[in-house]
Amino acid sequence: MSKNEIRLRRQKLTGRGIERFRNYGAVLERHEQEKRIRKIVRVFTFFLIILIVITLLVIISRVEKRLTPADPAPKQSYSASYPRPPLL
């Protein structure tokens, strides 16, 4: 294993540090590929986070609908201040 490969494994690639290697083309290509992979992972992670949040909101709204009764029937009770209608 050459010194260049050891250095590549030990350190992350940066745009400025690439120029000092002998196989500049291969290292530059690898750097671009790593940038692309990082961007794809970041987009996928954001998509996953948004999907989880939306799913939680839907679940919470459905649970709330189940827990709240739908228009309870009004109670028909006579108060002490109103007299009862006479029996016929």
C-alpha positions as CSV (number, residue, x, y, z in Angstrom):
1,M,0.0,0.0,0.0
2,S,1.4,3.4,-1.0
3,K,1.6,6.5,1.2
4,N,-1.2,8.1,-0.8
5,E,-3.6,5.2,-0.1
6,I,-2.7,5.3,3.6
7,R,-3.3,9.1,3.7
8,L,-6.6,8.6,1.9
9,R,-7.8,6.1,4.4
10,R,-6.7,8.1,7.4
11,Q,-8.2,11.5,6.4
12,K,-11.4,12.6,4.8
13,L,-11.0,14.2,1.4
14,T,-11.4,17.9,1.1
15,G,-11.4,20.1,-2.0
16,R,-8.1,21.8,-1.2
17,G,-6.2,18.8,0.0
18,I,-6.7,16.7,-3.1
19,E,-4.1,18.6,-5.3
20,R,-1.0,17.2,-3.5
21,F,-1.6,13.6,-4.6
22,R,0.1,12.0,-7.6
23,N,-3.1,10.3,-8.8
24,Y,-5.0,13.6,-8.8
25,G,-7.6,12.4,-11.3
26,A,-8.6,9.3,-9.4
27,V,-8.7,11.2,-6.0
28,L,-10.8,14.0,-7.5
29,E,-13.2,11.5,-8.9
30,R,-13.5,9.8,-5.5
31,H,-14.0,13.1,-3.8
32,E,-16.8,14.0,-6.2
33,Q,-18.4,10.6,-5.7
34,E,-18.3,11.0,-1.9
35,K,-19.9,14.5,-2.2
36,R,-22.7,13.0,-4.3
37,I,-23.3,10.2,-1.8
38,R,-23.4,12.7,1.1
39,K,-25.9,14.8,-0.7
40,I,-28.1,11.8,-1.5
41,V,-27.9,10.6,2.1
42,R,-28.8,14.1,3.4
43,V,-31.9,14.3,1.0
44,F,-33.0,10.8,2.0
45,T,-32.7,11.6,5.7
46,F,-34.7,14.8,5.3
47,F,-37.4,13.0,3.4
48,L,-37.5,10.3,6.0
49,I,-37.8,12.8,8.8
50,I,-40.7,14.7,7.0
51,L,-42.4,11.3,6.4
52,I,-42.2,10.4,10.0
53,V,-43.6,13.7,11.2
54,I,-46.5,13.5,8.7
55,T,-47.3,10.0,9.9
56,L,-47.2,11.0,13.5
57,L,-49.6,13.9,12.8
58,V,-52.0,11.6,11.0
59,I,-51.9,9.0,13.8
60,I,-52.5,11.7,16.5
61,S,-55.4,13.2,14.6
62,R,-57.1,9.8,14.2
63,V,-56.6,9.0,17.9
64,E,-58.1,12.4,18.9
65,K,-61.1,11.7,16.7
66,R,-61.7,8.3,18.5
67,L,-61.3,9.8,22.0
68,T,-63.7,12.7,21.5
69,P,-67.4,11.7,21.4
70,A,-69.3,12.8,18.3
71,D,-72.1,15.3,19.3
72,P,-73.4,13.9,22.6
73,A,-77.2,13.8,22.8
74,P,-78.6,16.6,24.9
75,K,-80.0,15.6,28.3
76,Q,-83.7,16.1,28.8
77,S,-84.1,16.7,32.4
78,Y,-86.5,18.9,34.2
79,S,-85.1,21.5,36.5
80,A,-86.6,22.2,40.0
81,S,-87.7,25.6,38.8
82,Y,-90.0,24.3,36.0
83,P,-93.1,22.4,37.0
84,R,-93.7,19.0,35.5
85,P,-96.6,18.7,33.1
86,P,-99.7,17.2,34.6
87,L,-100.5,13.5,34.0
88,L,-103.7,12.9,32.0
